Amino acid sequence: MSTVSTRDLSRNPSAVLNDVTRSGRPALVTRHGRVIAALVPVDQEALEDLVLATAPQFLEDMAAASAALKAGDTVGGAELWAELSDERAG
């Protein structure tokens, strides 16, 4: 895994991105010697999963849905469709 300073990244972003793409390995971005970010290669087919897996709102919503399911707070399909139809009509 390579490291690149913020200064080097700002001076030559294409070279850093090309290296990450070519090698398939992440590059750690440092500021004053401390890691502050990581540039990672992205598999186009897994892009949506990657974004959702790290999106705070999505993670919160999934945790809330899991808790509701565990508590038995569910509705049947017919009830759900009726509720959605009412919302569209109203």
Buried (B, 14 or more C-beta within 10 A) or exposed (E): EEEBEEEBBEEEEEEBBEBBEEEEEBBBBBEEEEEEBEBBEEEEEEEEEEEEEEEEEEEEEEEEEEEEEEEEEEEEEEEEEEEEEEEEEE
